Amino acid sequence: MYAIINDRGKQYKVRTGEQFCIDLKADAKVGDDLEFDNVLVCSDESGNATFGSAANAKVVAEVKGVIKDKKCVTIKFRRRKASMRKRGHRERYTKIKVKEIIAG
């Protein structure tokens, strides 16, 4: 059984018991439950899939924590001017575990 959900412009294919990372939800705390109501595709155990916005379908997931991605470093260098700018960035993600998929 799987579902494809849409969360803030990104789509994820999820299965029950699977862990994955989504964009940071700053207000989510460890142990909280998140409900994703925007389910695009929902399939059952026999492989029959419901396409389009599945009515009354939702995915319930538990927040496991916040993780950070690898550091991305950018350097802007101008020749003969003795100027260089170095900046780093590290994206943060919310790690979640899918508890159940409720097909409507």
C-alpha positions in Angstrom: 0.0 0.0 0.0 1.4 3.4 -0.9 0.2 7.0 -1.4 1.6 10.0 -3.1 1.1 13.2 -1.1 1.7 16.9 -1.9 3.3 18.9 0.8 3.9 22.6 0.1 4.6 22.1 -3.6 6.6 18.9 -3.3 5.3 15.4 -3.9 6.4 12.3 -2.0 5.7 8.6 -2.5 5.1 7.1 1.0 4.5 3.7 2.4 3.5 2.7 5.9 6.4 2.5 8.3 8.7 4.4 6.0 11.0 7.2 7.2 11.8 10.2 5.0 12.6 13.9 5.2 10.4 16.8 4.2 11.1 20.6 4.2 11.5 22.0 7.7 8.2 22.5 9.7 9.4 24.9 12.4 6.3 24.4 14.6 6.5 20.6 14.7 8.0 19.0 17.8 9.4 15.5 18.2 6.5 13.0 18.8 3.8 15.2 17.2 1.5 13.7 14.6 1.3 15.4 11.1 -1.7 14.8 8.9 -1.4 15.2 5.1 -4.8 15.7 3.6 -3.6 16.5 0.0 -3.3 12.9 -1.2 -2.9 12.7 -5.0 -2.8 8.9 -5.4 -3.8 6.2 -3.0 -3.5 2.4 -3.6 -4.7 -0.6 -1.7 -3.1 -3.9 -0.9 -4.3 -5.5 -4.2 -2.7 -2.8 -6.3 -5.8 -0.9 -7.3 -5.0 2.8 -7.3 -7.2 5.9 -7.0 -5.9 8.8 -9.0 -6.7 12.5 -8.6 -7.4 14.1 -5.3 -8.6 11.1 -3.3 -11.6 12.2 -1.3 -11.3 11.7 2.5 -7.8 10.1 2.1 -5.1 11.2 4.5 -1.6 10.1 5.7 -0.7 10.3 9.3 3.0 10.6 10.2 5.0 11.1 13.4 7.8 13.6 13.7 11.1 12.0 14.5 13.3 15.1 14.6 15.2 17.8 12.7 18.2 16.9 10.7 20.7 19.0 8.7 21.9 18.4 5.1 25.5 18.5 4.1 27.1 22.0 4.0 27.1 23.7 0.6 29.9 26.3 0.2 29.9 29.0 -2.5 32.9 31.1 -3.3 32.8 34.3 -5.4 36.3 35.3 -6.6 37.3 38.3 -8.6 40.6 38.2 -10.2 43.1 41.0 -9.7 41.0 42.8 -7.1 42.0 40.8 -4.0 38.4 40.2 -3.2 36.8 36.9 -2.3 33.5 36.1 -0.6 32.9 32.7 0.9 29.5 31.6 2.2 28.1 28.4 3.5 24.6 27.1 3.8 23.1 24.0 5.5 19.5 23.1 4.8 17.4 21.8 7.6 14.7 19.0 7.2 12.1 17.4 9.4 12.4 13.7 9.5 9.1 11.8 9.8 7.8 8.2 9.9 4.5 7.3 8.3 2.2 5.6 10.8 -0.8 4.9 8.6 -2.4 5.6 5.3 -6.2 6.1 5.5 -8.0 5.6 2.2 -11.3 7.3 2.0 
